[in-house]
Amino acid sequence: MKQLILDIPTAYEPAENHPAYQINEPVEHINFEDLYRTGHHPYHPALLLKLILFAYTRGFVLGDKSNDLQVKTRLLYG
């Protein structure tokens, strides 16, 4: 049986003026050590905060259950 091999590039560098750079810098300087030690989180709090802030810069308001699927789709596919 031949297995299909897909070459998917995983290295992505956004442009220098991309909002991800302005979000990354301040969030990386926040100390999440005490928060992260209180329990097991499936995702690091810094990652979640970056995602929420990036969604906010794109005009998404997270938490509205009727809008969740639309937000996820637009974040993933532009």
N, C-alpha and C positions, 0 to 999 in steps of 0.2 A: 504494500500500500504506500503510495507516495503522499507525503504530507505537504500541504501548501505552506510556503514560507513567505511572509510579507515583510518587506523592509520598511519599517515605520520610523521616521526620524524622531528622536525624542529630545534633541537639543534645540531649544527655541530661545532666541534672544530678541526681545521686543526692541523697538526703536528707542533711542535715548530720551525722547520726549514723551514716551508712553506713560500713562498714569501709574502703571505698576511700579515704576521706579520711585515715584513720589510716595506711594503707599508703603513700599518695602522698607525704606530707610527708617522712618519713625517707629514702625512696628518691631523691627529688629532690635531696637534699643530698649524695648519694654522687657522687664524681668518677669517672666511667666513661671519661674521656678517654684514659688510657693503655691501658685494656683495649680500648676501641673502635678505637684506632689500630693494633692488632696485626694486624688482618685485616678482611676484608669480612664483615659479619654481615647476614643478611637482615632481622633485627629488632634494634632497639637493646637492649642489655643491661638498661637500666632498665625497658623495657616487659616483657621476659621475667621479670624479678625481681618486678615488680608482679603479673603473672599468677600466678606460682608462689605468692606470699604470699597472694593473694586466694583461690586454690584451697585453700590450707592452712587459711585461716579458715573455709572452708565444709566442712572435714572430708575433703578429697580428698588422697590421697597420689599424687603424679605419679611416673611411672617404672615402675609395674606394668603390663606390656604387656597382661595379660588384662583390665585395668580401664580402659585408655586410651579406648576408645570410650564407655564409660559416663561417664567424667569429662568428656569433651568435650561429650557430649550434655547432661549436667546443668549444666555451666557455661553453655552456650548457651541452654538452654530452662528453666532453673530447676529 
